Amino acid sequence: MGIILRQSFWNMLLTYAGFLLGALNTLVLYAQFFSTEGYGLVMSMVSISAIVMPFIAIGMNNALIRFIPSSDDKDALLSFSLLIPTVAIALLGTVAWWNIDSLTSFFPQGEILKDFIWLVFVIAATSAYFEVFYGYAQSHMRSSEGVALREMFYRLSTAVLLVAVYMGLINEIEFCYYLTASYVIRALLMMWVAYDCRPFRFKCFKWDKYRNVISYGIFSSMGMAIWAALLEFDKSMLPFYESLTVEAYYTVAAFIGMTVAVPYRSLYQIANPILSRAIAEEDISRQHSLSRKSSLYSLIICGTLFLIINCNINDIYRLLPAGYEAGAMVVLIISAAKVVDSISGLSGSQIVYSKYYKWDLVFSVCLMVCVTGSNLYFIPRWGMNGAAIATLISLTFINTLRIGFVYIKTGIFPFRTHTLVVAILLAIAYWVFTLPVWDINGDIWVAIATILVKSLTICITMASIIYFTGYVPELNEVVNRVIKKNKSNI
């Protein structure tokens, strides 16, 4: 677990740096420099491209993680993995070109989006190539560069372009074109990183040799597509019932709530390749350890972030323009959903990288039904709060199914007594830190000071509890080593 914690730590730092840039973009630059209608257009472009991307990648990124370690011809496998998205681009591009009017009619802002469909397609295609090269790097135990490009490069480019809009160098329409160009550059940089991991060359291959790869990829891509739909479906549905302004409010709130997901995303990016090898080697003991530690550590870190965000939410919204505070309940619900997702203990990966990978499609279909049904039911009734509730219900439902399936098939269960204890401690801490005594009225500087003091208090409290309970031996080992070193220097 040491290598996971070390690389996860650096991945988490990079991801949070990206989130800070994203916070600057979402909470400040977009809110101040962009119209809400223009912001809604950009978010629609990005959301639709995220849904299309898995149908182009065809799961080749996951296939590389699974098959590269055991492949006797890695160059041929990579060449195959790149050809499949190329074929998909040609087919989907042809269909989109001849059916542009029909496609745009599905969206509430169809006439506006019609002029930007080809940009959506370029973003989806270059994102697919990025994921393939990122999967190649992950299979060689290199994830930090990919995390930096995925989490930071796009947001840094966005920040620069938003400043350019503010300075009058470009308008909102030109912004969309330059943003698309940043996705192309990101894919090229990821290709260079993959080559640096292990120099490769493109070569011919025999199709028959990779039948199992394409079969795995198809099933994997369907699961990816549905998960992408889960992440973006709510944003795509809201404009049917609410204005683009409400979608902007929801996007900001969802962004704040999803911040709690950063640690477990960083943890799983390095844990997945290790889990894949453990499954290939039939090392059940290591699979047990990975599942339980990943679940507990994710709950501790993500739960602490849940407290920091939701116990400070009123002060956080005091830093934003008026109106955005309407999404406070969305933050609470989305962040709770992400905590639920974080404690699944690699159950989804356990299915994807094992002989049971076809079942992932079954669960994805169940998820699709749940996501669609819950959004169609709750959004008309409760607006953006309903969209958040639909996300919480969907994530709880699918993770329950997957955890139960993995336990039945392998006997691996991510929870133990420690998990329940930590969950109870988090609930008590939430109650304590949301008491009226913490409500202090004042200007923006008072709000910032309150956020800092409360956040520091929460971190110290949770770190002390975890240290004295000994639930994270690696943490205790580091702290004890520091204490011992300081004592020896006295």
C-alpha positions as CSV (number, residue, x, y, z in Angstrom):
1,M,0.0,0.0,0.0
2,G,3.0,2.3,0.4
3,I,3.5,3.0,-3.4
4,I,-0.3,3.7,-3.6
5,L,-0.1,6.3,-0.8
6,R,3.1,7.9,-2.2
7,Q,1.8,8.3,-5.7
8,S,-1.7,9.1,-4.5
9,F,-0.3,11.9,-2.4
10,W,1.4,13.5,-5.4
11,N,-1.6,12.8,-7.6
12,M,-3.8,14.4,-5.0
13,L,-1.6,17.5,-4.9
14,L,-1.8,17.8,-8.6
15,T,-5.5,17.2,-8.7
16,Y,-6.1,19.8,-6.0
17,A,-4.0,22.3,-7.8
18,G,-6.3,21.7,-10.8
19,F,-9.3,22.1,-8.6
20,L,-8.0,25.4,-7.3
21,L,-7.7,26.5,-10.9
22,G,-11.1,25.1,-11.6
23,A,-12.5,27.0,-8.5
24,L,-10.9,30.2,-9.8
25,N,-12.5,29.6,-13.2
26,T,-15.9,28.5,-12.0
27,L,-16.4,30.7,-8.9
28,V,-14.7,33.8,-10.1
29,L,-13.7,34.2,-13.7
30,Y,-16.8,32.6,-15.4
31,A,-19.0,34.4,-12.9
32,Q,-17.4,37.8,-13.4
33,F,-16.2,37.7,-17.1
34,F,-18.8,35.5,-18.8
35,S,-22.5,35.7,-19.4
36,T,-24.6,33.0,-17.7
37,E,-25.9,32.1,-21.2
38,G,-22.3,31.7,-22.6
39,Y,-21.3,29.7,-19.5
40,G,-24.2,27.4,-20.1
41,L,-23.2,27.0,-23.7
42,V,-19.6,26.0,-22.8
43,M,-20.8,23.6,-20.1
44,S,-23.2,22.0,-22.6
45,M,-20.4,21.5,-25.1
46,V,-18.1,19.9,-22.5
47,S,-20.9,17.8,-21.1
48,I,-22.0,16.4,-24.5
49,S,-18.4,15.7,-25.5
50,A,-17.8,13.8,-22.3
51,I,-20.8,11.6,-23.1
52,V,-19.6,11.0,-26.7
53,M,-15.9,10.3,-25.8
54,P,-16.4,6.7,-24.5
55,F,-18.0,5.7,-27.8
56,I,-14.8,6.8,-29.6
57,A,-12.3,5.4,-27.1
58,I,-14.1,2.0,-27.1
59,G,-12.5,1.2,-23.7
60,M,-9.0,1.0,-25.2
61,N,-7.6,2.9,-22.2
62,N,-8.8,0.3,-19.7
63,A,-7.7,-2.5,-22.1
64,L,-4.2,-1.2,-22.1
65,I,-4.1,-1.2,-18.3
66,R,-5.3,-4.8,-18.2
67,F,-3.4,-6.3,-21.1
68,I,-0.1,-4.4,-21.4
69,P,1.6,-6.1,-18.4
70,S,1.1,-9.6,-19.9
71,S,1.5,-8.6,-23.6
72,D,4.5,-10.0,-25.6
73,D,4.2,-7.2,-28.2
74,K,3.3,-3.9,-26.5
75,D,3.9,-1.9,-29.7
76,A,1.3,-3.9,-31.6
77,L,-1.2,-3.7,-28.8
78,L,-0.8,0.1,-28.6
79,S,-1.2,0.4,-32.4
80,F,-4.4,-1.7,-32.2
81,S,-5.6,0.5,-29.3
82,L,-5.1,3.6,-31.4
83,L,-6.6,2.3,-34.6
84,I,-10.0,1.4,-32.9
85,P,-10.7,5.1,-31.9
86,T,-9.7,6.2,-35.4
87,V,-12.2,3.9,-37.0
88,A,-14.8,5.1,-34.5
89,I,-14.1,8.7,-35.3
90,A,-14.6,8.0,-39.0
91,L,-17.9,6.2,-38.5
92,L,-19.4,8.6,-35.9
93,G,-18.2,11.6,-37.8
94,T,-20.0,10.4,-40.9
95,V,-23.2,9.8,-39.0
96,A,-23.0,13.2,-37.3
97,W,-22.3,15.0,-40.6
98,W,-25.4,13.5,-42.3
99,N,-27.7,13.8,-39.3
100,I,-26.7,17.2,-37.9
101,D,-30.3,18.5,-37.8
102,S,-31.7,15.5,-36.1
103,L,-28.9,15.5,-33.5
104,T,-29.4,19.1,-32.5
105,S,-33.1,18.7,-32.2
106,F,-32.5,16.6,-29.1
107,F,-31.1,19.5,-27.2
108,P,-33.1,22.5,-25.8
109,Q,-30.5,25.0,-27.2
110,G,-30.3,23.1,-30.5
111,E,-30.1,26.1,-32.8
112,I,-27.2,27.5,-30.8
113,L,-25.4,24.2,-30.4
114,K,-25.8,23.4,-34.1
115,D,-22.9,25.7,-34.9
116,F,-20.7,24.1,-32.3
117,I,-21.4,20.4,-32.9
118,W,-18.1,19.9,-34.8
119,L,-16.2,21.5,-31.9
120,V,-17.9,19.0,-29.5
121,F,-16.8,16.2,-31.8
122,V,-13.2,17.4,-31.8
123,I,-13.1,17.7,-28.0
124,A,-14.5,14.2,-27.7
125,A,-12.1,12.7,-30.2
126,T,-8.9,14.3,-28.8
127,S,-10.1,13.3,-25.3
128,A,-10.4,9.7,-26.4
129,Y,-6.8,9.7,-27.7
130,F,-5.7,11.4,-24.5
131,E,-7.3,8.6,-22.4
132,V,-5.6,5.9,-24.6
133,F,-2.2,7.3,-24.1
134,Y,-2.9,7.9,-20.4
135,G,-3.9,4.3,-20.0
136,Y,-0.6,3.3,-21.6
137,A,1.3,5.5,-19.1
138,Q,-0.7,4.0,-16.2
139,S,0.1,0.5,-17.3
140,H,3.8,1.5,-16.8
141,M,3.0,2.8,-13.3
142,R,3.2,6.5,-14.4
143,S,0.2,8.5,-13.6
144,S,1.3,11.9,-12.2
145,E,1.9,13.5,-15.6
146,G,-1.5,12.4,-16.9
147,V,-3.1,13.7,-13.8
148,A,-1.4,17.1,-14.3
149,L,-2.5,17.3,-17.9
150,R,-6.0,16.1,-17.1
151,E,-6.7,18.2,-14.0
152,M,-4.5,21.3,-14.6
153,F,-3.8,21.9,-18.3
154,Y,-7.4,22.3,-19.3
155,R,-8.2,24.5,-16.4
156,L,-5.1,26.6,-16.8
157,S,-5.9,27.1,-20.5
158,T,-9.5,28.1,-19.5
159,A,-8.2,30.6,-17.0
160,V,-5.9,32.2,-19.6
161,L,-8.8,32.3,-22.2
162,L,-11.2,33.8,-19.7
163,V,-8.8,36.6,-18.9
164,A,-8.4,37.1,-22.7
165,V,-12.2,37.5,-22.8
166,Y,-12.1,40.0,-20.0
167,M,-9.4,42.0,-21.7
168,G,-11.4,42.1,-24.9
169,L,-8.8,40.1,-26.9
170,I,-11.4,37.5,-27.8
171,N,-15.1,37.2,-27.6
172,E,-17.2,34.3,-26.1
173,I,-17.6,32.6,-29.5
174,E,-13.8,32.7,-30.2
175,F,-13.3,31.3,-26.6
176,C,-15.1,28.1,-27.7
177,Y,-12.7,27.6,-30.6
178,Y,-9.5,28.3,-28.5
179,L,-10.8,26.0,-25.8
180,T,-11.2,23.2,-28.3
181,A,-7.6,23.8,-29.5
182,S,-6.4,23.3,-25.9
183,Y,-7.8,19.8,-25.9
184,V,-5.8,19.0,-29.1
185,I,-2.6,20.3,-27.5
186,R,-3.3,18.3,-24.3
187,A,-3.7,15.0,-26.3
188,L,-0.3,15.7,-28.1
189,L,1.4,16.3,-24.8
190,M,0.0,13.1,-23.3
191,M,1.3,11.2,-26.4
192,W,4.8,12.6,-25.6
193,V,4.5,11.5,-22.0
194,A,3.5,8.0,-23.0
195,Y,6.5,7.8,-25.4
196,D,8.7,8.9,-22.5
197,C,7.4,6.0,-20.3
198,R,8.4,3.5,-22.9
199,P,9.4,4.5,-26.5
200,F,7.0,2.9,-28.9
201,R,6.6,2.6,-32.6
202,F,3.5,1.8,-34.7
203,K,3.5,-1.6,-36.3
204,C,1.2,-4.0,-38.1
205,F,-0.8,-6.6,-36.1
206,K,-3.1,-9.5,-36.6
207,W,-6.7,-8.8,-35.9
208,D,-7.4,-12.3,-34.6
209,K,-4.9,-11.9,-31.9
210,Y,-6.8,-9.0,-30.3
211,R,-10.4,-10.3,-30.4
212,N,-10.4,-10.5,-26.6
213,V,-9.1,-7.0,-26.4
214,I,-11.9,-5.5,-28.6
215,S,-14.5,-7.6,-26.7
216,Y,-13.2,-6.3,-23.4
217,G,-13.0,-2.7,-24.8
218,I,-16.6,-2.8,-26.1
219,F,-18.0,-3.9,-22.7
220,S,-15.8,-1.4,-20.9
221,S,-16.7,1.5,-23.2
222,M,-20.4,0.9,-22.6
223,G,-19.8,1.2,-18.9
224,M,-17.7,4.3,-19.4
225,A,-20.4,5.9,-21.6
226,I,-23.1,5.3,-19.0
227,W,-20.8,6.6,-16.2
228,A,-20.1,9.7,-18.3
229,A,-23.9,10.1,-18.7
230,L,-24.3,9.9,-14.9
231,L,-21.8,12.8,-14.5
232,E,-23.3,15.0,-17.2
233,F,-26.9,13.9,-17.6
234,D,-28.1,16.2,-14.9
235,K,-26.5,19.2,-16.5
236,S,-28.0,18.1,-19.9
237,M,-31.5,17.7,-18.4
238,L,-31.7,20.9,-16.4
239,P,-32.1,23.2,-19.5
240,F,-35.3,21.3,-20.4
241,Y,-36.9,22.5,-17.2
242,E,-34.8,25.5,-16.0
243,S,-33.0,28.5,-17.5
244,L,-29.3,28.5,-18.4
245,T,-28.8,30.7,-15.4
246,V,-30.0,27.9,-13.1
247,E,-27.7,25.5,-14.9
248,A,-24.8,27.9,-14.1
249,Y,-25.9,27.9,-10.4
250,Y,-26.1,24.1,-10.4
251,T,-22.7,23.7,-12.2
252,V,-21.0,25.9,-9.5
253,A,-22.7,24.0,-6.7
254,A,-21.9,20.6,-8.2
255,F,-18.2,21.6,-8.7
256,I,-17.9,22.6,-5.0
257,G,-19.6,19.3,-3.9
258,M,-17.4,17.1,-6.2
259,T,-14.3,18.5,-4.6
260,V,-14.6,15.8,-2.0
261,A,-14.0,13.2,-4.7
262,V,-10.4,14.4,-5.5
263,P,-8.6,12.1,-2.9
264,Y,-10.2,8.9,-3.9
265,R,-9.8,9.7,-7.6
266,S,-6.1,10.2,-7.0
267,L,-5.9,7.0,-4.9
268,Y,-7.7,4.8,-7.5
269,Q,-5.6,6.1,-10.4
270,I,-2.6,4.3,-9.0
271,A,-4.5,1.5,-7.2
272,N,-6.2,0.3,-10.4
273,P,-3.0,-0.9,-12.1
274,I,-1.9,-2.7,-8.9
275,L,-5.3,-4.3,-8.5
276,S,-5.2,-5.4,-12.1
277,R,-1.9,-7.2,-11.5
278,A,-3.2,-8.7,-8.3
279,I,-6.2,-10.1,-10.1
280,A,-4.0,-11.5,-12.9
281,E,-1.8,-13.2,-10.3
282,E,-4.8,-14.4,-8.4
283,D,-3.5,-12.8,-5.2
284,I,-6.7,-12.7,-3.2
285,S,-5.0,-11.5,0.0
286,R,-3.7,-8.4,-1.8
287,Q,-7.1,-7.7,-3.3
288,H,-8.6,-7.9,0.2
289,S,-6.0,-5.5,1.5
290,L,-6.4,-3.0,-1.4
291,S,-10.2,-3.0,-1.1
292,R,-10.4,-2.4,2.6
293,K,-7.6,0.1,2.9
294,S,-8.8,2.1,-0.1
295,S,-12.3,2.2,1.3
296,L,-11.3,3.3,4.8
297,Y,-8.7,5.8,3.7
298,S,-11.1,7.3,1.2
299,L,-13.8,7.6,3.8
300,I,-11.4,9.4,6.2
301,I,-10.0,11.9,3.7
302,C,-13.2,12.5,1.7
303,G,-15.2,12.6,4.9
304,T,-12.9,15.3,6.3
305,L,-13.3,17.3,3.1
306,F,-17.1,16.8,3.3
307,L,-17.0,18.5,6.8
308,I,-14.7,21.3,5.6
309,I,-17.0,22.2,2.7
310,N,-20.4,21.8,4.2
311,C,-19.6,23.3,7.6
312,N,-18.3,26.4,5.8
313,I,-20.9,26.5,3.0
314,N,-22.6,29.7,4.1
315,D,-19.3,31.6,4.3
316,I,-18.2,30.1,1.0
317,Y,-21.2,31.5,-0.8
318,R,-20.7,34.9,0.8
319,L,-17.6,35.1,-1.4
320,L,-19.6,34.6,-4.6
321,P,-22.0,36.9,-6.5
322,A,-25.5,37.0,-5.2
323,G,-27.8,34.3,-6.4
324,Y,-25.4,31.4,-6.4
325,E,-26.3,30.6,-2.7
326,A,-29.4,28.9,-4.1
327,G,-27.2,25.8,-4.7
328,A,-26.2,25.3,-1.1
329,M,-28.4,22.2,-0.7
330,V,-27.0,20.8,-4.0
331,V,-23.5,21.0,-2.5
332,L,-24.6,19.0,0.6
333,I,-26.3,16.3,-1.5
334,I,-23.6,16.0,-4.2
335,S,-20.8,15.8,-1.6
336,A,-22.6,13.1,0.3
337,A,-23.0,11.2,-2.9
338,K,-19.3,11.4,-3.6
339,V,-18.5,10.2,-0.1
340,V,-20.8,7.2,-0.7
341,D,-19.0,6.6,-4.0
342,S,-15.6,6.8,-2.4
343,I,-16.1,4.0,0.1
344,S,-16.9,1.4,-2.6
345,G,-13.4,0.0,-2.1
346,L,-12.4,-0.6,-5.7
347,S,-15.5,-2.8,-6.2
348,G,-16.1,-1.3,-9.7
349,S,-12.5,-1.9,-10.7
350,Q,-12.7,-5.4,-9.2
351,I,-15.3,-6.2,-11.8
352,V,-13.8,-4.3,-14.7
353,Y,-10.3,-5.9,-14.4
354,S,-11.5,-9.5,-13.7
355,K,-13.1,-12.3,-15.6
356,Y,-16.5,-10.8,-14.6
357,Y,-15.9,-7.6,-16.7
358,K,-19.0,-8.3,-18.8
359,W,-21.2,-7.9,-15.7
360,D,-20.0,-4.2,-15.6
361,L,-22.3,-3.6,-18.6
362,V,-25.2,-5.1,-16.8
363,F,-24.7,-2.8,-13.8
364,S,-24.1,0.1,-16.1
365,V,-27.5,-0.5,-17.8
366,C,-29.1,-0.7,-14.3
367,L,-27.4,2.6,-13.5
368,M,-28.6,4.2,-16.8
369,V,-32.2,3.2,-15.9
370,C,-31.8,4.6,-12.4
371,V,-30.1,7.9,-13.6
372,T,-32.7,8.5,-16.3
373,G,-35.7,7.6,-14.1
374,S,-34.6,9.6,-11.1
375,N,-33.7,12.7,-13.0
376,L,-36.9,12.7,-15.0
377,Y,-38.9,12.3,-11.7
378,F,-37.0,14.7,-9.4
379,I,-35.9,17.6,-11.7
380,P,-39.5,18.7,-12.7
381,R,-40.4,18.6,-9.0
382,W,-37.4,20.1,-7.2
383,G,-35.3,21.6,-10.0
384,M,-31.5,21.5,-9.3
385,N,-32.0,20.0,-5.9
386,G,-33.9,17.2,-7.6
387,A,-30.9,16.6,-10.0
388,A,-28.6,16.3,-7.0
389,I,-30.9,13.9,-5.2
390,A,-31.0,11.8,-8.4
391,T,-27.2,11.6,-8.4
392,L,-27.1,10.5,-4.7
393,I,-29.8,7.8,-5.3
394,S,-28.0,6.5,-8.4
395,L,-24.5,6.3,-6.8
396,T,-25.9,4.6,-3.7
397,F,-27.8,2.1,-5.8
398,I,-25.0,1.1,-8.2
399,N,-22.4,0.9,-5.5
400,T,-24.6,-1.4,-3.4
401,L,-25.1,-3.7,-6.4
402,R,-21.4,-3.8,-7.2
403,I,-20.2,-4.4,-3.6
404,G,-22.8,-7.2,-3.2
405,F,-21.8,-8.8,-6.5
406,V,-18.0,-8.7,-5.7
407,Y,-18.7,-10.2,-2.2
408,I,-20.8,-13.0,-3.6
409,K,-18.3,-13.9,-6.3
410,T,-15.0,-13.4,-4.5
411,G,-15.7,-12.9,-0.8
412,I,-14.1,-9.5,-0.9
413,F,-15.9,-6.9,1.2
414,P,-14.6,-3.3,1.6
415,F,-16.1,-2.5,5.0
416,R,-15.0,-3.4,8.5
417,T,-15.8,-2.1,12.0
418,H,-13.4,0.8,11.5
419,T,-15.6,2.0,8.7
420,L,-18.7,2.3,10.9
421,V,-16.7,4.0,13.7
422,V,-15.3,6.6,11.3
423,A,-18.8,7.2,9.8
424,I,-20.2,7.9,13.2
425,L,-17.4,10.2,14.1
426,L,-18.0,12.2,10.9
427,A,-21.7,12.5,11.7
428,I,-21.0,13.8,15.2
429,A,-18.4,16.3,13.8
430,Y,-20.9,17.6,11.2
431,W,-23.4,18.2,14.0
432,V,-20.8,20.0,16.2
433,F,-19.4,22.2,13.4
434,T,-22.8,23.3,12.1
435,L,-24.0,24.6,15.5
436,P,-25.2,28.2,15.5
437,V,-22.2,29.2,17.6
438,W,-20.1,29.1,14.4
439,D,-22.3,31.6,12.6
440,I,-20.5,35.0,12.5
441,N,-21.8,37.8,10.5
442,G,-19.4,40.2,8.8
443,D,-17.7,41.3,5.6
444,I,-15.8,39.1,3.2
445,W,-12.7,39.1,5.4
446,V,-14.7,37.8,8.3
447,A,-16.0,35.0,6.1
448,I,-12.5,34.1,4.9
449,A,-11.2,34.1,8.5
450,T,-14.1,31.9,9.7
451,I,-13.5,29.4,6.9
452,L,-9.8,29.2,7.7
453,V,-10.3,28.8,11.5
454,K,-13.1,26.2,11.1
455,S,-11.2,24.2,8.5
456,L,-8.1,24.1,10.6
457,T,-10.0,23.0,13.6
458,I,-11.7,20.2,11.6
459,C,-8.4,19.0,10.2
460,I,-6.7,18.9,13.6
461,T,-9.7,17.2,15.2
462,M,-9.9,14.4,12.5
463,A,-6.2,13.9,12.3
464,S,-5.9,13.5,16.1
465,I,-8.8,11.0,16.2
466,I,-7.3,8.9,13.4
467,Y,-3.8,9.1,14.9
468,F,-4.9,7.9,18.4
469,T,-7.2,5.2,17.0
470,G,-4.4,3.9,14.8
471,Y,-6.7,3.2,11.9
472,V,-4.0,4.4,9.4
473,P,-0.7,2.7,10.4
474,E,1.2,4.5,7.6
475,L,0.2,7.9,9.1
476,N,1.2,6.9,12.6
477,E,4.5,5.6,11.2
478,V,5.3,8.9,9.6
479,V,4.3,11.0,12.6
480,N,6.2,8.8,15.0
481,R,9.3,9.0,12.8
482,V,9.1,12.8,12.8
483,I,8.6,12.9,16.6
484,K,11.6,10.6,17.1
485,K,13.8,12.7,14.8
486,N,12.8,15.9,16.6
487,K,13.5,14.3,20.0
488,S,17.0,13.2,18.8
489,N,17.8,16.7,17.7
490,I,16.9,18.3,21.0
